[in-house]
Structure formats: structure tokens, C-alpha cells
């Protein structure tokens, strides 16, 4: 039964994306700020559907950043993106270049100022990120990056990449680490969505001034420690469970 509920939820999630994408298309052409209204409306709707269809409640903890900052978040599934975007006022992402061609998603990602990068060319990607942010091609707001570069299953280990540190150093912005446990309930792959409480927690800011290695070590420590804490709170011990 939970599998069927999950299937229904996933279907509705994409139906709603299409309907809202069409509904907000012309308003966004007239006023790009309507894109923020669209993504806020969509992400809050997905959270409501998750709660009422599959029993997956969600919660934002910590101080929600509203200034021009760099949000460095643990990334376990699409749901942590949903939670972050539903919480901050002007979200924008460092995203895979291929996503800009995705129907609906690519259009609204461009409208809110997401920065597409080619992950296969690491050095060029970092330079592009810094140039886009510095030049103003990337719209003002909360720039969200996933330091591990991809989704990482609950309990899995993956190194932190250079992108977050390069942006932190090159932009001079405060970094806000974010921890999560969403992968316990919403895995990277598969249909099943489990009931429970998914959390994204904004942690204490890391002010500008650290050198790259020190920043990366501190970022990894606080994100991993707090994500592990949230996963244990959800009944999942990352030290003894095999990753999905």
C-alpha cells in the first residue's frame, strides 16, 4: 500500500509541476520575480502532498538565511531541494548544465538565476561559477551548492569537492552549512517514499576569511556531524546501515 501511495504521490508531483509551469509561464515572462512565486507555490504544494499522501512530514530548522549568502547543503534526494527552496526567499542553484534543457524545470531555473555548469570540466566549471556570480549574470539571492557535487545516499561517504570552497573564497560571501536526513525517507532511486519527519537544518554561518583547506574541513565536519545526528533522530544509524 505504501508503494502505491508513493506512486500516486510521484505522479501528482509531476502533474502539479506541469500545471503550475503553464499557469505561471506568462506572468513570469512579464515579471521574472513571478518565478519565485511559482517555485514557492510548487515546493510548498509538494510538501503538503508528501505529508497527506505518503505520511512524510517536513520541517525546517535553524535560522533561515535571507541575505546574499552561499548555502552549502547536504544533498540526499530531490526532497532536500524542495525544502530549501520552500524556505528561502530568493533561491538559486549551481546545477548540472543538462538541466537547463529540462521541460518546465529548465525554464524556471533560468528565471530565478540558477548557474548551469559542466561537471565534467571541473576547473572550467569553477571559473564559470565565479565569473557568473561576480558579473551579475547570476541574480541576487541565496546561492545553493551541494559540496559533494551530487546526491549521496543516507549512510554513504563521498568526498567534498572544490566548488563550494572556490565560491566561498572568490565571492567573499558568508557560507551557511545545511544538514539533512531526507535520504532516510526519500532515497536517490526507486519509488518508495517512507513516512516520518524529514528535516533540513540551517547551521551556524561560516564567515569569510578562512583559507580553502580549512574551510572545506570545517564545512565537511559540521554538515556530516549534523546530518548524522538528524539521521539517527529518524531511527537510521549511518554507522551501521548500508547505503541504499
Backbone bond lengths (Angstrom), bond angles and torsions (degrees), N, CA, C in turn:
res aa  C-N    CA-C-N  psi(-1)  N-CA   C-N-CA  omega(-1)  CA-C   N-CA-C  phi
1 X - - - 1.461 - - 1.536 111.83 -
2 X 1.345 116.90 -41.16 1.460 119.51 178.57 1.524 111.45 -63.12
3 X 1.347 115.83 -35.25 1.460 120.06 177.87 1.526 110.43 -64.06
4 X 1.338 117.24 -41.69 1.460 121.13 178.91 1.527 111.32 -67.04
5 X 1.324 115.87 -39.57 1.467 119.80 175.60 1.528 110.61 -61.42
6 X 1.327 114.85 -40.49 1.464 119.89 179.63 1.517 110.97 -64.07
7 X 1.320 116.32 -42.46 1.458 120.94 178.98 1.528 110.87 -62.17
8 X 1.320 116.28 -43.12 1.469 120.78 177.19 1.524 110.73 -61.86
9 X 1.319 116.12 -44.37 1.465 120.27 179.82 1.526 111.46 -60.83
10 X 1.317 117.30 -45.80 1.468 120.88 -179.21 1.526 110.30 -62.63
11 X 1.333 116.30 -42.83 1.462 119.56 178.85 1.532 110.90 -61.31
12 X 1.321 116.82 -46.02 1.465 120.34 -179.93 1.521 111.82 -65.14
13 X 1.324 116.72 -35.67 1.454 120.76 179.43 1.526 111.12 -59.16
14 X 1.338 116.62 -41.59 1.459 119.66 -179.44 1.525 112.14 -80.19
15 X 1.333 117.25 -31.52 1.474 119.53 173.97 1.524 110.14 -62.47
16 X 1.326 115.89 -45.80 1.468 120.52 179.52 1.526 110.64 -62.94
17 X 1.344 117.24 -38.78 1.458 120.32 177.48 1.529 110.40 -58.96
18 X 1.322 116.79 -45.21 1.459 120.18 179.87 1.515 112.65 -65.70
19 X 1.332 116.14 -45.00 1.468 120.25 -178.39 1.524 110.87 -63.86
20 X 1.333 116.67 -47.22 1.466 119.42 -179.59 1.520 111.08 -69.42
21 X 1.336 116.27 -33.72 1.461 118.96 177.49 1.515 111.46 -60.16
22 X 1.328 116.48 -41.65 1.461 121.08 178.10 1.525 110.72 -70.65
23 X 1.337 116.68 -43.71 1.462 121.16 -176.13 1.526 112.58 -61.64
24 X 1.341 116.72 -36.59 1.463 120.33 -176.23 1.529 113.08 -97.57
25 X 1.315 117.69 2.39 1.464 120.67 -174.92 1.526 112.03 -61.41
26 X 1.321 117.55 -55.09 1.466 120.73 -178.57 1.530 111.89 -67.77
27 X 1.358 119.08 -45.11 1.471 117.83 175.54 1.530 113.44 -55.09
28 X 1.348 116.85 -35.46 1.459 120.04 179.81 1.526 111.66 -72.63
29 X 1.339 117.01 -33.23 1.461 119.99 174.65 1.526 110.99 -63.50
30 X 1.323 116.42 -37.12 1.470 121.63 -179.29 1.524 111.02 -75.10
31 X 1.332 115.73 -41.84 1.466 121.15 -177.83 1.525 108.34 -142.27
32 X 1.324 116.86 109.30 1.471 120.68 -175.68 1.520 112.73 -59.55
33 X 1.339 117.42 -25.29 1.459 119.11 179.14 1.528 112.36 -64.94
34 X 1.327 117.14 -18.03 1.461 119.54 176.13 1.526 111.25 -66.50
35 X 1.318 117.00 -19.06 1.466 119.53 176.20 1.523 110.71 -62.76
36 X 1.339 117.23 -35.36 1.463 120.09 177.56 1.527 110.71 -66.55
37 X 1.328 116.30 -37.82 1.467 120.25 176.41 1.522 109.80 -63.12
38 X 1.337 115.89 -42.37 1.465 120.88 -178.75 1.527 111.69 -62.33
39 X 1.336 116.67 -49.20 1.467 118.54 -176.43 1.530 111.08 -70.43
40 X 1.327 117.24 -32.21 1.462 119.89 176.07 1.525 110.45 -65.74
41 X 1.329 115.86 -45.30 1.466 121.13 178.80 1.523 110.50 -60.87
42 X 1.326 116.51 -44.76 1.464 120.28 -178.02 1.532 111.85 -65.46
43 X 1.326 117.05 -48.21 1.466 119.29 -175.74 1.529 111.68 -66.30
44 X 1.298 117.56 -36.98 1.470 119.86 176.96 1.530 110.99 -68.30
45 X 1.323 116.80 -34.08 1.465 120.40 176.36 1.524 110.84 -66.55
46 X 1.335 117.45 -42.10 1.465 120.98 178.15 1.525 110.47 -62.41
47 X 1.318 117.52 -40.66 1.466 120.36 177.40 1.529 110.77 -61.83
48 X 1.327 117.15 -40.58 1.465 121.51 179.07 1.525 110.32 -65.79
49 X 1.318 117.39 -44.38 1.458 121.38 179.07 1.532 111.14 -62.64
50 X 1.323 116.73 -42.73 1.461 120.67 179.50 1.530 111.00 -59.81
51 X 1.319 115.68 -41.94 1.469 120.46 -179.66 1.523 111.28 -65.04
52 X 1.328 116.22 -47.85 1.459 120.30 -169.86 1.530 113.84 -87.19
53 X 1.329 118.24 -18.31 1.465 119.35 -179.98 1.524 112.23 -100.89
54 X 1.330 117.64 -45.86 1.471 119.42 -176.96 1.523 113.28 -111.40
55 X 1.340 117.35 1.20 1.461 119.88 178.36 1.504 114.42 76.60
56 X 1.333 116.62 19.20 1.467 120.51 -179.28 1.526 109.10 -96.21
57 X 1.328 115.22 98.57 1.460 120.51 175.40 1.525 109.32 -78.61
58 X 1.322 116.47 162.86 1.465 119.77 -179.16 1.510 110.62 -143.70
59 X 1.328 114.75 151.55 1.465 120.53 -173.88 1.524 110.04 -147.47
60 X 1.320 115.10 139.93 1.470 122.06 173.40 1.524 107.88 -105.56
61 X 1.323 116.31 128.70 1.466 120.87 178.87 1.522 109.82 -119.90
62 X 1.324 114.78 161.92 1.458 120.33 179.60 1.519 111.00 84.42
63 X 1.317 114.89 -178.09 1.465 121.77 179.93 1.517 109.73 -84.76
64 X 1.318 115.92 117.54 1.461 120.48 -178.50 1.527 109.39 -71.23
65 X 1.334 118.94 123.12 1.468 120.61 -179.09 1.532 111.32 -72.39
66 X 1.311 115.66 136.23 1.467 121.36 178.71 1.524 112.14 -124.05
67 X 1.328 117.67 -10.10 1.460 121.83 -179.67 1.526 110.22 -87.76
68 X 1.326 115.14 -178.63 1.464 122.16 176.04 1.523 107.66 -76.09
69 X 1.335 116.53 96.00 1.460 121.52 -175.69 1.522 109.79 -135.75
70 X 1.325 114.34 169.60 1.455 122.67 175.47 1.525 107.82 -106.28
71 X 1.338 117.20 116.03 1.461 121.35 178.16 1.528 108.19 -95.86
72 X 1.329 115.67 118.97 1.466 121.68 -179.34 1.525 107.72 -108.60
73 X 1.318 116.33 105.40 1.457 119.99 -168.87 1.525 113.25 -116.30
74 X 1.317 114.42 144.93 1.464 120.95 165.62 1.524 107.28 -63.05
75 X 1.343 116.32 140.10 1.468 120.78 -177.24 1.521 108.97 -127.75
76 X 1.345 115.88 109.76 1.459 120.60 -178.47 1.526 112.81 -112.72
77 X 1.330 117.16 -26.88 1.465 120.29 178.02 1.522 109.04 -166.40
78 X 1.329 115.64 178.46 1.463 121.45 179.33 1.527 111.77 -60.03
79 X 1.332 116.66 -25.00 1.469 119.72 -174.72 1.518 112.56 -69.77
80 X 1.336 119.56 -30.22 1.467 118.32 176.94 1.524 110.46 -68.41
81 X 1.344 116.96 -31.45 1.463 119.62 173.52 1.524 110.22 -63.51
82 X 1.334 115.77 -45.58 1.469 121.22 178.56 1.522 110.74 -56.01
83 X 1.318 117.48 -46.50 1.468 120.87 -177.10 1.521 111.94 -65.74
84 X 1.320 117.38 -46.07 1.460 120.34 -178.74 1.528 110.92 -62.88
85 X 1.335 116.38 -46.85 1.466 120.17 -178.15 1.521 111.18 -64.29
86 X 1.336 117.23 -33.05 1.461 120.16 178.86 1.522 112.46 -71.32
87 X 1.342 116.72 -16.72 1.464 120.50 -173.57 1.522 114.05 -100.14
88 X 1.335 118.21 -39.89 1.464 120.26 -173.84 1.526 110.76 -92.60
89 X 1.339 117.91 150.90 1.469 119.80 -172.19 1.522 115.88 -75.05
90 X 1.344 117.83 -33.80 1.475 119.99 -176.52 1.527 109.63 -136.63
91 X 1.340 116.21 70.83 1.468 119.37 -176.80 1.522 112.61 -74.16
92 X 1.300 115.34 147.42 1.467 121.78 171.08 1.522 106.94 -152.18
93 X 1.324 116.47 153.22 1.454 121.09 -170.27 1.514 112.82 -124.96
94 X 1.320 114.52 151.15 1.450 121.44 158.36 1.527 104.88 -84.83
95 X 1.327 118.05 115.61 1.459 119.62 -172.12 1.527 111.15 -130.66
96 X 1.312 115.49 161.17 1.467 121.00 176.15 1.528 109.71 -59.91
97 X 1.327 115.78 136.93 1.464 121.00 -177.50 1.524 111.80 -57.03
98 X 1.326 117.00 -34.83 1.461 121.03 -176.59 1.528 112.15 -63.26
99 X 1.337 117.57 -26.61 1.457 120.27 -175.57 1.523 113.32 -69.25
100 X 1.333 117.44 -19.22 1.461 118.12 -178.96 1.523 111.83 -68.06
101 X 1.339 117.45 -15.29 1.459 121.12 177.50 1.525 112.02 -95.58
102 X 1.331 118.21 -1.92 1.463 120.62 -178.80 1.527 110.19 -70.69
103 X 1.336 118.56 135.50 1.470 120.64 178.17 1.528 111.17 -57.91
104 X 1.304 116.71 140.26 1.471 125.43 178.83 1.528 110.36 66.88
105 X 1.329 116.19 -61.46 1.467 120.59 -176.98 1.520 111.62 -57.55
106 X 1.328 117.92 -46.47 1.455 121.28 -178.99 1.519 112.68 -63.92
107 X 1.326 116.84 -40.13 1.469 120.98 -179.66 1.525 111.43 -62.57
108 X 1.340 116.42 -48.16 1.463 119.57 -177.61 1.527 112.06 -74.75
109 X 1.334 117.25 -30.34 1.464 119.72 174.75 1.524 110.52 -61.38
110 X 1.318 116.25 -43.43 1.460 120.44 177.36 1.526 111.02 -64.64
111 X 1.329 116.75 -39.93 1.461 121.07 -176.71 1.526 112.57 -64.82
112 X 1.349 117.64 -34.95 1.462 119.50 -179.31 1.523 112.59 -90.36
113 X 1.353 116.68 -0.68 1.460 119.43 172.92 1.509 115.93 94.73
114 X 1.332 117.75 24.05 1.464 119.81 177.05 1.531 110.29 -64.26
115 X 1.318 115.29 150.65 1.470 121.92 -176.47 1.528 109.11 -108.26
116 X 1.342 118.70 107.92 1.464 120.26 178.89 1.529 111.19 -79.73
117 X 1.333 116.45 136.80 1.467 120.54 179.38 1.529 109.57 -134.47
118 X 1.303 115.01 153.95 1.464 122.36 176.09 1.524 107.63 -91.98
119 X 1.329 116.02 105.10 1.466 119.99 -176.22 1.517 112.74 -67.68
120 X 1.335 117.50 -17.88 1.451 120.19 -179.46 1.524 113.05 -77.64
121 X 1.334 116.49 -10.71 1.463 121.15 -179.69 1.520 107.84 -124.80
122 X 1.326 115.68 79.71 1.464 121.77 -168.53 1.526 113.17 -56.94
123 X 1.334 117.42 -50.90 1.466 119.79 -176.99 1.516 112.06 -62.23
124 X 1.334 116.88 -45.62 1.458 121.10 179.25 1.516 110.92 -65.37
125 X 1.334 116.77 -35.73 1.458 120.53 -179.49 1.524 111.22 -64.42
126 X 1.334 116.31 -43.51 1.466 120.14 179.36 1.532 110.36 -63.64
127 X 1.337 116.82 -45.04 1.476 119.83 178.23 1.520 111.02 -60.91
128 X 1.332 116.90 -39.49 1.454 120.83 179.18 1.523 110.77 -64.64
129 X 1.333 117.13 -43.66 1.455 121.06 178.88 1.524 110.86 -58.17
130 X 1.319 115.99 -48.85 1.455 120.44 -178.86 1.527 111.49 -63.44
131 X 1.331 116.53 -41.69 1.459 120.48 -179.46 1.521 111.63 -65.66
132 X 1.334 116.93 -41.87 1.464 120.47 -179.42 1.525 111.20 -66.09
133 X 1.333 116.07 -40.93 1.466 119.37 179.26 1.528 110.39 -67.29
134 X 1.341 116.81 -44.95 1.466 121.27 -176.98 1.522 112.51 -67.90
135 X 1.334 117.22 -34.91 1.464 120.71 -174.38 1.511 113.68 -80.53
136 X 1.337 116.40 -13.96 1.453 118.63 -177.20 1.515 113.23 89.94
137 X 1.351 117.72 -1.67 1.460 118.93 175.03 1.520 110.21 -63.45
138 X 1.336 115.14 -28.37 1.454 119.57 173.42 1.527 108.01 -88.72
139 X 1.335 117.70 123.17 1.456 121.97 -175.01 1.527 111.34 -65.01
140 X 1.349 117.92 151.68 1.462 120.65 177.42 1.530 111.38 -58.77
141 X 1.311 115.48 147.15 1.455 119.51 178.48 1.512 111.86 154.06
142 X 1.321 115.47 -162.02 1.457 121.96 -179.65 1.529 107.86 -95.21
143 X 1.321 116.18 108.88 1.459 121.77 -176.85 1.529 109.41 -84.83
144 X 1.324 116.33 118.87 1.466 122.53 -173.75 1.522 109.35 -105.05
145 X 1.317 115.02 127.31 1.465 120.55 178.24 1.520 108.51 -134.31
146 X 1.319 115.33 147.60 1.462 121.28 177.95 1.521 107.75 -104.63
147 X 1.331 118.05 106.13 1.473 121.10 -171.14 1.524 114.97 -59.49
148 X 1.337 117.63 -24.74 1.460 119.65 178.57 1.527 111.91 -86.41
149 X 1.332 116.23 -5.79 1.452 120.86 171.51 1.509 116.28 84.81
150 X 1.331 118.18 -8.75 1.459 121.22 -177.08 1.518 109.15 -165.06
151 X 1.338 116.30 175.67 1.460 119.89 174.39 1.528 109.91 -69.26
152 X 1.324 115.23 139.09 1.459 120.88 179.45 1.521 107.56 -127.21
153 X 1.326 117.14 123.11 1.460 121.60 -176.65 1.519 111.37 -61.80
154 X 1.321 116.03 151.22 1.465 121.27 176.59 1.520 109.63 -55.24
155 X 1.322 116.39 126.13 1.456 121.65 179.29 1.516 114.96 91.12
156 X 1.338 117.08 -12.49 1.468 120.48 -179.68 1.524 110.82 -83.77
157 X 1.317 116.01 156.24 1.461 122.30 178.92 1.525 109.19 -113.48
158 X 1.319 115.90 136.01 1.455 120.84 176.52 1.523 107.77 -151.87
159 X 1.340 117.80 137.06 1.473 119.95 -176.16 1.520 112.66 -67.27
160 X 1.318 115.25 155.50 1.455 122.15 176.09 1.528 108.91 -85.05
161 X 1.327 116.78 133.77 1.465 121.77 -174.65 1.526 111.15 -91.71
162 X 1.321 115.26 177.94 1.458 121.59 -170.63 1.538 113.23 -80.01
163 X 1.330 118.33 -18.05 1.457 120.89 -171.07 1.512 115.10 -58.31
164 X 1.343 116.95 -46.93 1.459 120.07 -177.93 1.527 111.23 -63.12
165 X 1.333 116.97 -43.60 1.462 121.00 -179.91 1.517 111.17 -65.23
166 X 1.340 116.66 -38.80 1.465 120.01 179.13 1.527 110.98 -64.69
167 X 1.318 116.90 -42.05 1.465 120.14 177.99 1.522 111.57 -66.59
168 X 1.321 116.49 -42.67 1.460 121.36 178.41 1.525 110.43 -59.35
169 X 1.335 116.51 -46.77 1.459 121.20 -178.55 1.522 111.78 -71.03
170 X 1.325 116.65 -43.38 1.458 120.49 -174.14 1.512 114.36 -77.44
171 X 1.336 117.36 -30.53 1.465 120.34 -177.38 1.519 113.03 -89.74
172 X 1.336 116.90 -23.56 1.458 120.27 -176.54 1.514 113.12 71.42
173 X 1.339 117.28 16.48 1.462 120.97 -178.69 1.523 111.45 -88.99
174 X 1.321 115.20 155.82 1.460 121.30 171.40 1.525 109.06 -69.31
175 X 1.328 116.28 139.81 1.461 121.32 177.15 1.523 109.56 -102.75
176 X 1.323 115.76 135.03 1.466 121.92 176.82 1.525 107.74 -112.62
177 X 1.339 118.35 106.41 1.468 119.24 175.83 1.530 110.01 -69.61
178 X 1.325 116.29 149.07 1.461 120.88 176.58 1.522 109.39 -136.15
179 X 1.324 115.41 130.94 1.465 121.90 179.85 1.531 108.96 -107.74
180 X 1.326 116.09 158.99 1.463 119.03 179.47 1.524 111.58 -155.62
181 X 1.333 114.62 163.13 1.465 121.75 173.99 1.527 111.60 -127.63
182 X 1.333 118.29 16.28 1.463 120.78 -171.07 1.530 112.97 -61.03
183 X 1.333 117.32 -27.92 1.455 120.37 -179.04 1.517 114.11 -64.31
184 X 1.324 117.05 -18.51 1.460 120.79 176.35 1.534 110.23 -65.56
185 X 1.336 116.27 -33.54 1.466 121.77 -174.21 1.528 113.16 -107.11
186 X 1.321 115.98 -28.11 1.472 121.95 -175.95 1.520 106.65 -130.39
187 X 1.328 117.94 91.97 1.473 120.67 -175.00 1.523 112.19 -72.01
188 X 1.326 115.24 167.90 1.476 120.66 179.07 1.517 111.70 -60.57
189 X 1.330 116.31 -38.87 1.461 121.30 -175.16 1.529 109.42 -127.22
190 X 1.315 115.77 159.40 1.454 120.61 176.67 1.514 112.73 96.07
191 X 1.315 115.65 173.44 1.463 122.51 -174.36 1.522 113.05 -100.23
192 X 1.318 118.16 -33.06 1.458 121.31 -172.52 1.525 112.72 -62.41
193 X 1.327 115.72 126.55 1.464 123.19 172.35 1.521 107.39 -114.93
194 X 1.333 117.23 127.04 1.460 121.51 -173.06 1.534 110.94 -96.91
195 X 1.330 117.45 147.63 1.470 120.22 175.61 1.526 110.91 -72.00
196 X 1.315 115.80 154.75 1.458 121.22 178.80 1.511 110.56 149.99
197 X 1.325 116.48 -161.00 1.460 122.49 -178.99 1.525 109.92 -119.18
198 X 1.328 116.30 106.97 1.467 122.02 176.47 1.524 108.94 -88.40
199 X 1.320 115.99 134.91 1.462 121.41 -174.17 1.523 110.68 -128.59
200 X 1.329 115.61 136.79 1.470 121.87 161.32 1.512 106.21 -114.91
201 X 1.319 116.75 128.51 1.467 121.05 -178.34 1.528 110.03 -121.52
202 X 1.336 115.58 120.88 1.460 120.93 173.93 1.526 108.33 -80.31
203 X 1.317 115.63 128.85 1.465 121.90 -174.10 1.532 110.87 -100.91
204 X 1.323 116.10 -179.19 1.461 121.07 -178.56 1.529 110.67 -61.48
205 X 1.325 116.67 139.47 1.470 119.33 -178.21 1.521 112.69 -66.56
206 X 1.319 114.88 151.39 1.466 122.09 171.00 1.520 106.67 -107.31
207 X 1.318 116.18 109.55 1.462 120.85 -175.22 1.532 110.76 -71.58
208 X 1.329 117.42 156.88 1.471 120.87 178.68 1.526 111.81 -60.06
209 X 1.324 116.04 152.89 1.463 119.85 173.21 1.508 115.54 124.93
210 X 1.329 118.33 -17.14 1.459 119.43 178.16 1.526 110.05 -75.50
211 X 1.328 116.24 148.14 1.463 118.14 173.99 1.521 108.62 -77.58
212 X 1.325 116.12 163.93 1.460 122.10 -166.57 1.530 112.49 -57.57
213 X 1.326 117.60 -47.33 1.464 120.17 -177.50 1.520 111.44 -64.94
214 X 1.335 116.75 -44.16 1.461 120.80 179.97 1.527 110.69 -63.59
215 X 1.329 115.92 -40.44 1.467 119.66 178.86 1.525 110.75 -62.74
216 X 1.325 116.41 -47.72 1.461 120.41 -177.32 1.527 111.26 -61.91
217 X 1.318 117.23 -41.68 1.459 120.94 178.97 1.522 111.19 -64.35
218 X 1.330 116.85 -43.06 1.464 119.97 -179.49 1.518 110.51 -67.86
219 X 1.334 116.59 -42.17 1.462 121.07 -179.65 1.528 110.65 -60.39
220 X 1.316 115.96 -48.85 1.463 119.85 -179.39 1.525 111.19 -62.08
221 X 1.312 116.67 -41.44 1.464 120.06 -178.41 1.521 111.60 -61.93
222 X 1.331 117.31 -49.65 1.468 119.29 -174.33 1.528 111.31 -71.91
223 X 1.335 116.96 -37.61 1.471 118.90 179.74 1.522 110.98 -68.28
224 X 1.333 117.05 -46.23 1.462 119.96 -177.19 1.523 111.64 -68.13
225 X 1.338 117.60 -43.60 1.459 119.94 179.62 1.525 111.36 -60.93
226 X 1.318 116.62 -43.77 1.460 119.69 -176.68 1.525 112.33 -77.50
227 X 1.323 117.98 -33.15 1.462 119.68 174.30 1.529 110.11 -65.60
228 X 1.332 117.22 -41.22 1.467 120.57 176.50 1.525 110.78 -61.44
229 X 1.342 116.39 -40.26 1.469 120.28 177.80 1.530 110.86 -61.28
230 X 1.341 116.47 -44.55 1.464 120.14 -179.82 1.525 111.82 -66.87
231 X 1.332 116.66 -36.62 1.462 119.29 177.97 1.527 111.05 -67.33
232 X 1.327 116.96 -39.93 1.468 119.31 176.99 1.528 110.73 -65.08
233 X 1.331 116.06 -37.39 1.456 120.51 176.62 1.531 110.70 -59.12
234 X 1.339 116.05 -31.54 1.465 121.52 179.66 1.527 112.48 -86.05
235 X 1.328 117.49 3.69 1.456 120.99 178.50 1.507 114.57 89.25
236 X 1.340 116.93 13.86 1.465 121.94 -179.35 1.518 107.97 -117.79
237 X 1.341 116.84 117.29 1.457 120.63 178.30 1.530 109.34 -95.16
238 X 1.338 118.15 109.10 1.476 120.22 -176.81 1.516 113.64 -64.69
239 X 1.334 117.39 -16.18 1.467 119.88 -179.63 1.518 112.08 -79.85
240 X 1.330 118.47 -21.91 1.459 119.54 -174.60 1.530 113.35 -120.37
241 X 1.335 116.57 -13.02 1.456 119.08 179.29 1.531 110.74 -91.72
242 X 1.278 116.18 139.11 1.469 120.34 173.50 1.517 108.27 -76.19
243 X 1.345 115.76 143.82 1.463 120.11 178.49 1.521 109.67 -67.73
244 X 1.354 114.82 147.44 1.466 120.27 176.16 1.511 110.47 -70.05
